[in-house]
Amino acid sequence: MLLDIGWMTAVAGTYMALLWLPFTPEKIITFAIALGLQRWLFPNDKKTEEQLSDMKSDNKTKPKEDKTMPGEDKKSA
């Protein structure tokens, strides 16, 4: 609004309205936008791409944590 750029004000207003919705997964949306901007602005940044792929492969190979409470029977969970 300060720079009086109409399309930018409309996009920002729409994004803010979307984030205010109670069912919106805002972290997922923000992460997707950040990844898209990173790939668009820095297409040749191999270091970041390698870090993201390492994080993705680490997440796939990491065993799932046991979510049962201490003292709880695992069969009843």
PDB file of N, CA, C and O in Angstrom:
ATOM      1  N   MET A   1       0.817  -1.189   0.000  1.00  0.00           N
ATOM      2  CA  MET A   1       0.000   0.000   0.000  1.00  0.00           C
ATOM      3  C   MET A   1       0.862   1.254   0.000  1.00  0.00           C
ATOM      4  O   MET A   1       0.453   2.282  -0.541  1.00  0.00           O
ATOM      5  N   LEU A   2       2.033   1.189   0.589  1.00  0.00           N
ATOM      6  CA  LEU A   2       2.921   2.336   0.664  1.00  0.00           C
ATOM      7  C   LEU A   2       3.417   2.740  -0.726  1.00  0.00           C
ATOM      8  O   LEU A   2       3.519   3.927  -1.034  1.00  0.00           O
ATOM      9  N   LEU A   3       3.719   1.755  -1.551  1.00  0.00           N
ATOM     10  CA  LEU A   3       4.221   2.030  -2.897  1.00  0.00           C
ATOM     11  C   LEU A   3       3.113   2.196  -3.925  1.00  0.00           C
ATOM     12  O   LEU A   3       3.391   2.531  -5.076  1.00  0.00           O
ATOM     13  N   ASP A   4       1.876   1.970  -3.537  1.00  0.00           N
ATOM     14  CA  ASP A   4       0.699   2.112  -4.406  1.00  0.00           C
ATOM     15  C   ASP A   4       0.794   1.228  -5.659  1.00  0.00           C
ATOM     16  O   ASP A   4       0.560   1.674  -6.782  1.00  0.00           O
ATOM     17  N   ILE A   5       1.148  -0.047  -5.419  1.00  0.00           N
ATOM     18  CA  ILE A   5       1.177  -1.025  -6.505  1.00  0.00           C
ATOM     19  C   ILE A   5      -0.076  -1.895  -6.345  1.00  0.00           C
ATOM     20  O   ILE A   5      -0.173  -2.699  -5.418  1.00  0.00           O
ATOM     21  N   GLY A   6      -1.008  -1.721  -7.244  1.00  0.00           N
ATOM     22  CA  GLY A   6      -2.324  -2.349  -7.120  1.00  0.00           C
ATOM     23  C   GLY A   6      -2.298  -3.861  -7.060  1.00  0.00           C
ATOM     24  O   GLY A   6      -2.923  -4.460  -6.185  1.00  0.00           O
ATOM     25  N   TRP A   7      -1.574  -4.491  -7.991  1.00  0.00           N
ATOM     26  CA  TRP A   7      -1.585  -5.949  -8.023  1.00  0.00           C
ATOM     27  C   TRP A   7      -0.923  -6.545  -6.779  1.00  0.00           C
ATOM     28  O   TRP A   7      -1.338  -7.593  -6.285  1.00  0.00           O
ATOM     29  N   MET A   8       0.116  -5.858  -6.276  1.00  0.00           N
ATOM     30  CA  MET A   8       0.804  -6.365  -5.101  1.00  0.00           C
ATOM     31  C   MET A   8      -0.087  -6.256  -3.861  1.00  0.00           C
ATOM     32  O   MET A   8      -0.076  -7.143  -3.007  1.00  0.00           O
ATOM     33  N   THR A   9      -0.847  -5.186  -3.766  1.00  0.00           N
ATOM     34  CA  THR A   9      -1.783  -5.018  -2.659  1.00  0.00           C
ATOM     35  C   THR A   9      -2.864  -6.086  -2.710  1.00  0.00           C
ATOM     36  O   THR A   9      -3.257  -6.618  -1.672  1.00  0.00           O
ATOM     37  N   ALA A  10      -3.352  -6.409  -3.912  1.00  0.00           N
ATOM     38  CA  ALA A  10      -4.381  -7.435  -4.056  1.00  0.00           C
ATOM     39  C   ALA A  10      -3.852  -8.816  -3.672  1.00  0.00           C
ATOM     40  O   ALA A  10      -4.540  -9.577  -2.991  1.00  0.00           O
ATOM     41  N   VAL A  11      -2.635  -9.141  -4.105  1.00  0.00           N
ATOM     42  CA  VAL A  11      -2.053 -10.443  -3.779  1.00  0.00           C
ATOM     43  C   VAL A  11      -1.814 -10.549  -2.274  1.00  0.00           C
ATOM     44  O   VAL A  11      -2.108 -11.581  -1.669  1.00  0.00           O
ATOM     45  N   ALA A  12      -1.284  -9.491  -1.670  1.00  0.00           N
ATOM     46  CA  ALA A  12      -1.026  -9.513  -0.231  1.00  0.00           C
ATOM     47  C   ALA A  12      -2.324  -9.620   0.557  1.00  0.00           C
ATOM     48  O   ALA A  12      -2.387 -10.355   1.542  1.00  0.00           O
ATOM     49  N   GLY A  13      -3.353  -8.904   0.143  1.00  0.00           N
ATOM     50  CA  GLY A  13      -4.645  -8.977   0.829  1.00  0.00           C
ATOM     51  C   GLY A  13      -5.263 -10.362   0.725  1.00  0.00           C
ATOM     52  O   GLY A  13      -5.821 -10.873   1.695  1.00  0.00           O
ATOM     53  N   THR A  14      -5.164 -10.961  -0.440  1.00  0.00           N
ATOM     54  CA  THR A  14      -5.689 -12.313  -0.631  1.00  0.00           C
ATOM     55  C   THR A  14      -4.927 -13.324   0.227  1.00  0.00           C
ATOM     56  O   THR A  14      -5.531 -14.212   0.829  1.00  0.00           O
ATOM     57  N   TYR A  15      -3.607 -13.187   0.280  1.00  0.00           N
ATOM     58  CA  TYR A  15      -2.792 -14.109   1.072  1.00  0.00           C
ATOM     59  C   TYR A  15      -3.106 -13.959   2.560  1.00  0.00           C
ATOM     60  O   TYR A  15      -3.212 -14.956   3.274  1.00  0.00           O
ATOM     61  N   MET A  16      -3.253 -12.727   3.028  1.00  0.00           N
ATOM     62  CA  MET A  16      -3.584 -12.510   4.441  1.00  0.00           C
ATOM     63  C   MET A  16      -4.963 -13.070   4.763  1.00  0.00           C
ATOM     64  O   MET A  16      -5.155 -13.658   5.828  1.00  0.00           O
ATOM     65  N   ALA A  17      -5.926 -12.898   3.862  1.00  0.00           N
ATOM     66  CA  ALA A  17      -7.262 -13.449   4.088  1.00  0.00           C
ATOM     67  C   ALA A  17      -7.215 -14.976   4.123  1.00  0.00           C
ATOM     68  O   ALA A  17      -7.912 -15.605   4.919  1.00  0.00           O
ATOM     69  N   LEU A  18      -6.398 -15.562   3.265  1.00  0.00           N
ATOM     70  CA  LEU A  18      -6.258 -17.017   3.234  1.00  0.00           C
ATOM     71  C   LEU A  18      -5.668 -17.543   4.541  1.00  0.00           C
ATOM     72  O   LEU A  18      -6.086 -18.588   5.039  1.00  0.00           O
ATOM     73  N   LEU A  19      -4.699 -16.819   5.092  1.00  0.00           N
ATOM     74  CA  LEU A  19      -4.075 -17.252   6.337  1.00  0.00           C
ATOM     75  C   LEU A  19      -5.005 -17.115   7.533  1.00  0.00           C
ATOM     76  O   LEU A  19      -4.820 -17.803   8.537  1.00  0.00           O
ATOM     77  N   TRP A  20      -5.984 -16.253   7.447  1.00  0.00           N
ATOM     78  CA  TRP A  20      -6.914 -16.074   8.565  1.00  0.00           C
ATOM     79  C   TRP A  20      -7.977 -17.166   8.626  1.00  0.00           C
ATOM     80  O   TRP A  20      -8.642 -17.322   9.650  1.00  0.00           O
ATOM     81  N   LEU A  21      -8.144 -17.917   7.554  1.00  0.00           N
ATOM     82  CA  LEU A  21      -9.121 -18.998   7.570  1.00  0.00           C
ATOM     83  C   LEU A  21      -8.693 -20.049   8.587  1.00  0.00           C
ATOM     84  O   LEU A  21      -7.509 -20.379   8.664  1.00  0.00           O
ATOM     85  N   PRO A  22      -9.628 -20.579   9.367  1.00  0.00           N
ATOM     86  CA  PRO A  22      -9.240 -21.497  10.443  1.00  0.00           C
ATOM     87  C   PRO A  22      -8.716 -22.855   9.967  1.00  0.00           C
ATOM     88  O   PRO A  22      -8.006 -23.528  10.715  1.00  0.00           O
ATOM     89  N   PHE A  23      -9.039 -23.261   8.774  1.00  0.00           N
ATOM     90  CA  PHE A  23      -8.642 -24.586   8.302  1.00  0.00           C
ATOM     91  C   PHE A  23      -7.436 -24.549   7.361  1.00  0.00           C
ATOM     92  O   PHE A  23      -7.067 -25.583   6.803  1.00  0.00           O
ATOM     93  N   THR A  24      -6.822 -23.400   7.177  1.00  0.00           N
ATOM     94  CA  THR A  24      -5.725 -23.260   6.231  1.00  0.00           C
ATOM     95  C   THR A  24      -4.421 -23.802   6.810  1.00  0.00           C
ATOM     96  O   THR A  24      -4.022 -23.414   7.908  1.00  0.00           O
ATOM     97  N   PRO A  25      -3.761 -24.687   6.085  1.00  0.00           N
ATOM     98  CA  PRO A  25      -2.441 -25.156   6.527  1.00  0.00           C
ATOM     99  C   PRO A  25      -1.377 -24.128   6.143  1.00  0.00           C
ATOM    100  O   PRO A  25      -0.659 -24.311   5.160  1.00  0.00           O
ATOM    101  N   GLU A  26      -1.279 -23.050   6.917  1.00  0.00           N
ATOM    102  CA  GLU A  26      -0.458 -21.906   6.515  1.00  0.00           C
ATOM    103  C   GLU A  26       1.025 -22.223   6.402  1.00  0.00           C
ATOM    104  O   GLU A  26       1.709 -21.656   5.549  1.00  0.00           O
ATOM    105  N   LYS A  27       1.532 -23.106   7.234  1.00  0.00           N
ATOM    106  CA  LYS A  27       2.960 -23.431   7.145  1.00  0.00           C
ATOM    107  C   LYS A  27       3.272 -24.158   5.847  1.00  0.00           C
ATOM    108  O   LYS A  27       4.314 -23.920   5.236  1.00  0.00           O
ATOM    109  N   ILE A  28       2.393 -25.026   5.431  1.00  0.00           N
ATOM    110  CA  ILE A  28       2.602 -25.755   4.180  1.00  0.00           C
ATOM    111  C   ILE A  28       2.555 -24.798   2.998  1.00  0.00           C
ATOM    112  O   ILE A  28       3.383 -24.885   2.090  1.00  0.00           O
ATOM    113  N   ILE A  29       1.585 -23.883   3.008  1.00  0.00           N
ATOM    114  CA  ILE A  29       1.460 -22.912   1.924  1.00  0.00           C
ATOM    115  C   ILE A  29       2.681 -22.002   1.874  1.00  0.00           C
ATOM    116  O   ILE A  29       3.232 -21.753   0.801  1.00  0.00           O
ATOM    117  N   THR A  30       3.102 -21.505   3.036  1.00  0.00           N
ATOM    118  CA  THR A  30       4.262 -20.612   3.090  1.00  0.00           C
ATOM    119  C   THR A  30       5.523 -21.333   2.637  1.00  0.00           C
ATOM    120  O   THR A  30       6.340 -20.756   1.921  1.00  0.00           O
ATOM    121  N   PHE A  31       5.692 -22.583   3.044  1.00  0.00           N
ATOM    122  CA  PHE A  31       6.856 -23.362   2.635  1.00  0.00           C
ATOM    123  C   PHE A  31       6.851 -23.593   1.126  1.00  0.00           C
ATOM    124  O   PHE A  31       7.895 -23.498   0.481  1.00  0.00           O
ATOM    125  N   ALA A  32       5.686 -23.896   0.563  1.00  0.00           N
ATOM    126  CA  ALA A  32       5.595 -24.110  -0.884  1.00  0.00           C
ATOM    127  C   ALA A  32       5.921 -22.835  -1.650  1.00  0.00           C
ATOM    128  O   ALA A  32       6.608 -22.885  -2.670  1.00  0.00           O
ATOM    129  N   ILE A  33       5.437 -21.701  -1.171  1.00  0.00           N
ATOM    130  CA  ILE A  33       5.738 -20.428  -1.823  1.00  0.00           C
ATOM    131  C   ILE A  33       7.234 -20.133  -1.742  1.00  0.00           C
ATOM    132  O   ILE A  33       7.836 -19.695  -2.722  1.00  0.00           O
ATOM    133  N   ALA A  34       7.837 -20.373  -0.567  1.00  0.00           N
ATOM    134  CA  ALA A  34       9.265 -20.124  -0.401  1.00  0.00           C
ATOM    135  C   ALA A  34      10.097 -21.014  -1.322  1.00  0.00           C
ATOM    136  O   ALA A  34      11.070 -20.550  -1.917  1.00  0.00           O
ATOM    137  N   LEU A  35       9.723 -22.288  -1.445  1.00  0.00           N
ATOM    138  CA  LEU A  35      10.448 -23.177  -2.351  1.00  0.00           C
ATOM    139  C   LEU A  35      10.303 -22.730  -3.798  1.00  0.00           C
ATOM    140  O   LEU A  35      11.271 -22.748  -4.559  1.00  0.00           O
ATOM    141  N   GLY A  36       9.100 -22.331  -4.177  1.00  0.00           N
ATOM    142  CA  GLY A  36       8.885 -21.852  -5.537  1.00  0.00           C
ATOM    143  C   GLY A  36       9.701 -20.609  -5.846  1.00  0.00           C
ATOM    144  O   GLY A  36      10.305 -20.507  -6.914  1.00  0.00           O
ATOM    145  N   LEU A  37       9.720 -19.662  -4.915  1.00  0.00           N
ATOM    146  CA  LEU A  37      10.516 -18.446  -5.111  1.00  0.00           C
ATOM    147  C   LEU A  37      12.011 -18.760  -5.158  1.00  0.00           C
ATOM    148  O   LEU A  37      12.749 -18.186  -5.959  1.00  0.00           O
ATOM    149  N   GLN A  38      12.444 -19.669  -4.300  1.00  0.00           N
ATOM    150  CA  GLN A  38      13.861 -20.035  -4.293  1.00  0.00           C
ATOM    151  C   GLN A  38      14.272 -20.656  -5.629  1.00  0.00           C
ATOM    152  O   GLN A  38      15.338 -20.341  -6.157  1.00  0.00           O
ATOM    153  N   ARG A  39      13.443 -21.522  -6.166  1.00  0.00           N
ATOM    154  CA  ARG A  39      13.782 -22.173  -7.443  1.00  0.00           C
ATOM    155  C   ARG A  39      13.668 -21.204  -8.613  1.00  0.00           C
ATOM    156  O   ARG A  39      14.386 -21.335  -9.604  1.00  0.00           O
ATOM    157  N   TRP A  40      12.765 -20.231  -8.499  1.00  0.00           N
ATOM    158  CA  TRP A  40      12.587 -19.249  -9.572  1.00  0.00           C
ATOM    159  C   TRP A  40      13.721 -18.217  -9.562  1.00  0.00           C
ATOM    160  O   TRP A  40      14.267 -17.884 -10.614  1.00  0.00           O
ATOM    161  N   LEU A  41      14.072 -17.714  -8.380  1.00  0.00           N
ATOM    162  CA  LEU A  41      15.085 -16.667  -8.281  1.00  0.00           C
ATOM    163  C   LEU A  41      16.510 -17.203  -8.354  1.00  0.00           C
ATOM    164  O   LEU A  41      17.403 -16.515  -8.849  1.00  0.00           O
ATOM    165  N   PHE A  42      16.733 -18.422  -7.867  1.00  0.00           N
ATOM    166  CA  PHE A  42      18.077 -19.002  -7.829  1.00  0.00           C
ATOM    167  C   PHE A  42      18.064 -20.402  -8.440  1.00  0.00           C
ATOM    168  O   PHE A  42      18.243 -21.384  -7.720  1.00  0.00           O
ATOM    169  N   PRO A  43      17.857 -20.512  -9.742  1.00  0.00           N
ATOM    170  CA  PRO A  43      17.740 -21.840 -10.356  1.00  0.00           C
ATOM    171  C   PRO A  43      19.045 -22.635 -10.362  1.00  0.00           C
ATOM    172  O   PRO A  43      19.008 -23.860 -10.476  1.00  0.00           O
ATOM    173  N   ASN A  44      20.190 -21.973 -10.242  1.00  0.00           N
ATOM    174  CA  ASN A  44      21.475 -22.668 -10.305  1.00  0.00           C
ATOM    175  C   ASN A  44      22.115 -22.855  -8.934  1.00  0.00           C
ATOM    176  O   ASN A  44      23.313 -23.126  -8.849  1.00  0.00           O
ATOM    177  N   ASP A  45      21.353 -22.719  -7.879  1.00  0.00           N
ATOM    178  CA  ASP A  45      21.885 -22.854  -6.518  1.00  0.00           C
ATOM    179  C   ASP A  45      21.902 -24.327  -6.125  1.00  0.00           C
ATOM    180  O   ASP A  45      20.934 -24.846  -5.569  1.00  0.00           O
ATOM    181  N   LYS A  46      23.006 -24.986  -6.418  1.00  0.00           N
ATOM    182  CA  LYS A  46      23.121 -26.430  -6.175  1.00  0.00           C
ATOM    183  C   LYS A  46      23.249 -26.757  -4.696  1.00  0.00           C
ATOM    184  O   LYS A  46      22.791 -27.812  -4.258  1.00  0.00           O
ATOM    185  N   LYS A  47      23.869 -25.864  -3.910  1.00  0.00           N
ATOM    186  CA  LYS A  47      24.076 -26.130  -2.487  1.00  0.00           C
ATOM    187  C   LYS A  47      22.740 -26.272  -1.764  1.00  0.00           C
ATOM    188  O   LYS A  47      22.557 -27.202  -0.978  1.00  0.00           O
ATOM    189  N   THR A  48      21.817 -25.368  -2.019  1.00  0.00           N
ATOM    190  CA  THR A  48      20.502 -25.438  -1.367  1.00  0.00           C
ATOM    191  C   THR A  48      19.729 -26.662  -1.843  1.00  0.00           C
ATOM    192  O   THR A  48      19.070 -27.327  -1.044  1.00  0.00           O
ATOM    193  N   GLU A  49      19.804 -26.962  -3.125  1.00  0.00           N
ATOM    194  CA  GLU A  49      19.123 -28.145  -3.650  1.00  0.00           C
ATOM    195  C   GLU A  49      19.645 -29.416  -2.993  1.00  0.00           C
ATOM    196  O   GLU A  49      18.868 -30.314  -2.670  1.00  0.00           O
ATOM    197  N   GLU A  50      20.959 -29.493  -2.793  1.00  0.00           N
ATOM    198  CA  GLU A  50      21.539 -30.668  -2.136  1.00  0.00           C
ATOM    199  C   GLU A  50      21.087 -30.767  -0.683  1.00  0.00           C
ATOM    200  O   GLU A  50      20.789 -31.858  -0.197  1.00  0.00           O
ATOM    201  N   GLN A  51      21.036 -29.630   0.012  1.00  0.00           N
ATOM    202  CA  GLN A  51      20.589 -29.636   1.400  1.00  0.00           C
ATOM    203  C   GLN A  51      19.135 -30.081   1.502  1.00  0.00           C
ATOM    204  O   GLN A  51      18.787 -30.856   2.393  1.00  0.00           O
ATOM    205  N   LEU A  52      18.287 -29.603   0.605  1.00  0.00           N
ATOM    206  CA  LEU A  52      16.873 -30.004   0.625  1.00  0.00           C
ATOM    207  C   LEU A  52      16.710 -31.486   0.325  1.00  0.00           C
ATOM    208  O   LEU A  52      15.902 -32.165   0.959  1.00  0.00           O
ATOM    209  N   SER A  53      17.477 -31.993  -0.644  1.00  0.00           N
ATOM    210  CA  SER A  53      17.361 -33.423  -0.962  1.00  0.00           C
ATOM    211  C   SER A  53      17.910 -34.282   0.169  1.00  0.00           C
ATOM    212  O   SER A  53      17.390 -35.366   0.431  1.00  0.00           O
ATOM    213  N   ASP A  54      18.965 -33.806   0.848  1.00  0.00           N
ATOM    214  CA  ASP A  54      19.478 -34.544   2.011  1.00  0.00           C
ATOM    215  C   ASP A  54      18.441 -34.581   3.127  1.00  0.00           C
ATOM    216  O   ASP A  54      18.236 -35.624   3.748  1.00  0.00           O
ATOM    217  N   MET A  55      17.793 -33.463   3.384  1.00  0.00           N
ATOM    218  CA  MET A  55      16.753 -33.414   4.414  1.00  0.00           C
ATOM    219  C   MET A  55      15.600 -34.352   4.064  1.00  0.00           C
ATOM    220  O   MET A  55      15.049 -35.024   4.935  1.00  0.00           O
ATOM    221  N   LYS A  56      15.244 -34.389   2.780  1.00  0.00           N
ATOM    222  CA  LYS A  56      14.154 -35.251   2.337  1.00  0.00           C
ATOM    223  C   LYS A  56      14.520 -36.726   2.497  1.00  0.00           C
ATOM    224  O   LYS A  56      13.698 -37.522   2.952  1.00  0.00           O
ATOM    225  N   SER A  57      15.742 -37.095   2.127  1.00  0.00           N
ATOM    226  CA  SER A  57      16.148 -38.503   2.250  1.00  0.00           C
ATOM    227  C   SER A  57      16.329 -38.890   3.715  1.00  0.00           C
ATOM    228  O   SER A  57      16.024 -40.021   4.093  1.00  0.00           O
ATOM    229  N   ASP A  58      16.827 -37.958   4.555  1.00  0.00           N
ATOM    230  CA  ASP A  58      16.941 -38.243   5.984  1.00  0.00           C
ATOM    231  C   ASP A  58      15.578 -38.483   6.605  1.00  0.00           C
ATOM    232  O   ASP A  58      15.427 -39.342   7.474  1.00  0.00           O
ATOM    233  N   ASN A  59      14.594 -37.729   6.162  1.00  0.00           N
ATOM    234  CA  ASN A  59      13.244 -37.865   6.700  1.00  0.00           C
ATOM    235  C   ASN A  59      12.621 -39.202   6.299  1.00  0.00           C
ATOM    236  O   ASN A  59      11.861 -39.787   7.071  1.00  0.00           O
ATOM    237  N   LYS A  60      12.937 -39.687   5.102  1.00  0.00           N
ATOM    238  CA  LYS A  60      12.396 -40.972   4.653  1.00  0.00           C
ATOM    239  C   LYS A  60      13.027 -42.144   5.389  1.00  0.00           C
ATOM    240  O   LYS A  60      12.353 -43.138   5.659  1.00  0.00           O
ATOM    241  N   THR A  61      14.321 -42.041   5.718  1.00  0.00           N
ATOM    242  CA  THR A  61      15.009 -43.168   6.344  1.00  0.00           C
ATOM    243  C   THR A  61      14.905 -43.158   7.859  1.00  0.00           C
ATOM    244  O   THR A  61      15.162 -44.177   8.499  1.00  0.00           O
ATOM    245  N   LYS A  62      14.528 -42.010   8.452  1.00  0.00           N
ATOM    246  CA  LYS A  62      14.430 -41.925   9.910  1.00  0.00           C
ATOM    247  C   LYS A  62      13.233 -42.740  10.388  1.00  0.00           C
ATOM    248  O   LYS A  62      12.136 -42.585   9.852  1.00  0.00           O
ATOM    249  N   PRO A  63      13.419 -43.604  11.385  1.00  0.00           N
ATOM    250  CA  PRO A  63      12.281 -44.378  11.891  1.00  0.00           C
ATOM    251  C   PRO A  63      11.280 -43.466  12.600  1.00  0.00           C
ATOM    252  O   PRO A  63      11.646 -42.453  13.197  1.00  0.00           O
ATOM    253  N   LYS A  64      10.023 -43.850  12.518  1.00  0.00           N
ATOM    254  CA  LYS A  64       8.965 -43.082  13.180  1.00  0.00           C
ATOM    255  C   LYS A  64       9.115 -43.202  14.687  1.00  0.00           C
ATOM    256  O   LYS A  64       9.453 -44.263  15.211  1.00  0.00           O
ATOM    257  N   GLU A  65       8.857 -42.091  15.378  1.00  0.00           N
ATOM    258  CA  GLU A  65       8.950 -42.095  16.833  1.00  0.00           C
ATOM    259  C   GLU A  65       7.735 -42.765  17.438  1.00  0.00           C
ATOM    260  O   GLU A  65       6.633 -42.699  16.894  1.00  0.00           O
ATOM    261  N   ASP A  66       7.952 -43.411  18.573  1.00  0.00           N
ATOM    262  CA  ASP A  66       6.855 -44.039  19.296  1.00  0.00           C
ATOM    263  C   ASP A  66       6.108 -42.962  20.065  1.00  0.00           C
ATOM    264  O   ASP A  66       6.692 -42.298  20.922  1.00  0.00           O
ATOM    265  N   LYS A  67       4.827 -42.779  19.775  1.00  0.00           N
ATOM    266  CA  LYS A  67       4.048 -41.694  20.358  1.00  0.00           C
ATOM    267  C   LYS A  67       3.312 -42.108  21.631  1.00  0.00           C
ATOM    268  O   LYS A  67       2.504 -41.334  22.145  1.00  0.00           O
ATOM    269  N   THR A  68       3.569 -43.302  22.150  1.00  0.00           N
ATOM    270  CA  THR A  68       2.888 -43.710  23.367  1.00  0.00           C
ATOM    271  C   THR A  68       3.506 -43.015  24.564  1.00  0.00           C
ATOM    272  O   THR A  68       4.699 -42.709  24.565  1.00  0.00           O
ATOM    273  N   MET A  69       2.707 -42.770  25.573  1.00  0.00           N
ATOM    274  CA  MET A  69       3.168 -42.122  26.788  1.00  0.00           C
ATOM    275  C   MET A  69       3.913 -43.133  27.643  1.00  0.00           C
ATOM    276  O   MET A  69       3.627 -44.328  27.573  1.00  0.00           O
ATOM    277  N   PRO A  70       4.874 -42.670  28.457  1.00  0.00           N
ATOM    278  CA  PRO A  70       5.571 -43.595  29.348  1.00  0.00           C
ATOM    279  C   PRO A  70       4.590 -44.263  30.311  1.00  0.00           C
ATOM    280  O   PRO A  70       3.744 -43.591  30.902  1.00  0.00           O
ATOM    281  N   GLY A  71       4.699 -45.540  30.464  1.00  0.00           N
ATOM    282  CA  GLY A  71       3.804 -46.284  31.345  1.00  0.00           C
ATOM    283  C   GLY A  71       2.556 -46.776  30.637  1.00  0.00           C
ATOM    284  O   GLY A  71       1.795 -47.547  31.222  1.00  0.00           O
ATOM    285  N   GLU A  72       2.315 -46.361  29.399  1.00  0.00           N
ATOM    286  CA  GLU A  72       1.157 -46.807  28.637  1.00  0.00           C
ATOM    287  C   GLU A  72       1.476 -48.124  27.969  1.00  0.00           C
ATOM    288  O   GLU A  72       2.617 -48.375  27.581  1.00  0.00           O
ATOM    289  N   ASP A  73       0.457 -48.973  27.836  1.00  0.00           N
ATOM    290  CA  ASP A  73       0.617 -50.222  27.132  1.00  0.00           C
ATOM    291  C   ASP A  73       0.562 -49.940  25.630  1.00  0.00           C
ATOM    292  O   ASP A  73      -0.371 -49.281  25.171  1.00  0.00           O
ATOM    293  N   LYS A  74       1.534 -50.419  24.854  1.00  0.00           N
ATOM    294  CA  LYS A  74       1.592 -50.129  23.424  1.00  0.00           C
ATOM    295  C   LYS A  74       0.432 -50.770  22.663  1.00  0.00           C
ATOM    296  O   LYS A  74       0.019 -50.258  21.622  1.00  0.00           O
ATOM    297  N   LYS A  75      -0.096 -51.881  23.172  1.00  0.00           N
ATOM    298  CA  LYS A  75      -1.194 -52.551  22.479  1.00  0.00           C
ATOM    299  C   LYS A  75      -2.489 -51.762  22.594  1.00  0.00           C
ATOM    300  O   LYS A  75      -3.329 -51.826  21.697  1.00  0.00           O
ATOM    301  N   SER A  76      -2.667 -51.009  23.695  1.00  0.00           N
ATOM    302  CA  SER A  76      -3.912 -50.259  23.877  1.00  0.00           C
ATOM    303  C   SER A  76      -3.889 -48.941  23.146  1.00  0.00           C
ATOM    304  O   SER A  76      -4.926 -48.287  23.038  1.00  0.00           O
ATOM    305  N   ALA A  77      -2.736 -48.523  22.635  1.00  0.00           N
ATOM    306  CA  ALA A  77      -2.624 -47.230  21.959  1.00  0.00           C
ATOM    307  C   ALA A  77      -3.143 -47.283  20.562  1.00  0.00           C
ATOM    308  O   ALA A  77      -3.120 -46.275  19.856  1.00  0.00           O
TER     309      ALA A  77
END
